[in-house]
Amino acid sequence: MKTVVVEYFALFRDRAGRAEETVETSSASAAELFGELVHRHGTDDPRGHCKVAINGAMAQWDDPIADGDRVLLFPPVAGG
């Protein structure tokens, strides 16, 4: 198990009911963590439309996560 801090933005923050939380997880990648959090908080946004950052740097969904990482989840945004 590892401990990571997850920061939520926009819709994810609304669904989680908080801006961030500390999560105990056995997930190996950002994608696995996202799946765990979708199960926990529920969302209808497919992962492919969302962005993820790990420790302040934009990341890919298959990037590994490690104990102590800070993972940021961004839902899709519309621009104008």
Backbone hydrogen bonds, N-H to C=O, Kabsch-Sander energy under -0.5 kcal/mol:
donor,donor_aa,acceptor,acceptor_aa,energy
2,K,25,T,-2.7
4,V,2,K,-0.5
4,V,23,V,-2.4
5,V,69,D,-2.3
6,V,4,V,-0.5
6,V,21,E,-3.1
7,E,5,V,-0.5
7,E,71,V,-3.0
8,Y,19,A,-3.3
9,F,73,L,-1.0
12,F,9,F,-1.5
14,D,10,A,-2.1
15,R,11,L,-2.6
16,A,12,F,-2.5
17,G,13,R,-1.8
18,R,13,R,-1.1
21,E,6,V,-2.1
23,V,4,V,-3.3
25,T,2,K,-2.8
25,T,23,V,-0.6
30,A,63,D,-2.0
31,A,61,W,-2.5
33,L,29,S,-2.1
34,F,30,A,-2.6
35,G,31,A,-2.3
36,E,32,E,-2.1
37,L,33,L,-2.5
38,V,34,F,-2.6
39,H,35,G,-1.9
40,R,36,E,-1.8
41,H,37,L,-3.2
42,G,37,L,-0.6
42,G,38,V,-2.4
49,H,46,P,-1.8
50,C,47,R,-1.9
51,K,74,F,-2.6
52,V,59,A,-0.5
53,A,72,L,-2.0
54,I,57,A,-2.6
55,N,70,R,-3.5
57,A,54,I,-1.5
59,A,52,V,-2.9
63,D,60,Q,-1.7
65,I,28,A,-1.8
68,G,3,T,-3.5
69,D,66,A,-2.2
71,V,5,V,-3.1
71,V,69,D,-0.5
72,L,53,A,-2.8
73,L,7,E,-2.4
74,F,51,K,-2.6
